[in-house]
Amino acid sequence: MSRLDSPFAVRSYAYRNHLDLPFYITEDEDVPESMHLNQYPSTFIYARDGSIAGQHAGAGNRSDESVISCIDHLKSE
């Protein structure tokens, strides 16, 4: 997904890929300074309290056991 995608495109992508999770679409001026990495792709993992629990700039394997373990840990909190 790109920040240039429309809300409809995001919902369609989620539906086609059977993704049952929230997607948040923001305008550029609403993006917090902590997310200004100026590198794409960028991935952020959030804790339940809204804090950034993990971030990665650039290509990477989001299926790596360390990523899955991090998300599982956050889900259990």
C-alpha positions as CSV (number, residue, x, y, z in Angstrom):
1,M,0.0,0.0,0.0
2,S,1.1,3.5,-0.7
3,R,0.3,6.7,1.0
4,L,-1.1,7.8,-2.4
5,D,-3.7,5.0,-2.4
6,S,-7.3,6.0,-2.0
7,P,-9.4,4.7,1.0
8,F,-11.3,2.6,-1.5
9,A,-8.1,1.0,-2.9
10,V,-6.9,0.2,0.7
11,R,-10.3,-1.5,1.6
12,S,-10.2,-3.4,-1.7
13,Y,-6.7,-4.6,-1.1
14,A,-7.6,-5.8,2.4
15,Y,-10.7,-7.6,1.1
16,R,-8.9,-9.3,-1.7
17,N,-6.2,-10.5,0.6
18,H,-8.5,-11.5,3.5
19,L,-6.9,-9.1,5.9
20,D,-9.1,-8.5,9.0
21,L,-7.2,-5.7,10.7
22,P,-7.5,-2.0,10.9
23,F,-5.9,0.2,8.3
24,Y,-5.4,3.9,9.1
25,I,-5.3,6.4,6.3
26,T,-3.8,9.8,7.1
27,E,-2.9,12.9,5.2
28,D,0.8,13.8,5.0
29,E,0.3,16.7,7.5
30,D,-1.2,14.3,10.0
31,V,1.8,11.9,10.1
32,P,3.7,12.2,13.4
33,E,7.4,13.3,13.3
34,S,8.5,9.9,14.6
35,M,7.2,8.3,11.4
36,H,9.2,10.7,9.0
37,L,11.8,8.2,7.9
38,N,12.0,9.4,4.3
39,Q,12.6,5.9,3.2
40,Y,10.1,3.5,1.6
41,P,8.9,1.0,2.3
42,S,8.6,1.7,6.0
43,T,6.9,-0.6,8.5
44,F,5.6,0.4,12.0
45,I,4.3,-2.0,14.6
46,Y,2.2,-0.4,17.3
47,A,1.5,-1.5,20.9
48,R,-2.0,-1.5,22.2
49,D,-1.4,1.9,23.9
50,G,-0.5,3.4,20.5
51,S,3.2,3.6,21.1
52,I,5.6,2.4,18.4
53,A,6.8,-1.0,19.4
54,G,8.9,-1.6,16.3
55,Q,9.9,0.0,13.1
56,H,11.9,-0.9,10.0
57,A,12.8,1.2,7.0
58,G,13.6,-0.5,3.7
59,A,12.9,-3.9,2.3
60,G,12.7,-6.8,4.7
61,N,11.1,-10.2,5.4
62,R,8.0,-9.4,7.5
63,S,7.4,-13.2,7.8
64,D,10.7,-13.6,9.8
65,E,10.3,-15.3,13.1
66,S,11.5,-12.3,15.0
67,V,8.7,-10.1,13.5
68,I,6.1,-12.8,14.2
69,S,7.4,-13.2,17.8
70,C,7.2,-9.5,18.4
71,I,3.6,-9.3,17.2
72,D,2.6,-12.4,19.2
73,H,4.2,-10.8,22.3
74,L,2.2,-7.6,21.7
75,K,-1.0,-9.6,21.2
76,S,-0.6,-11.2,24.6
77,E,-0.1,-8.0,26.5
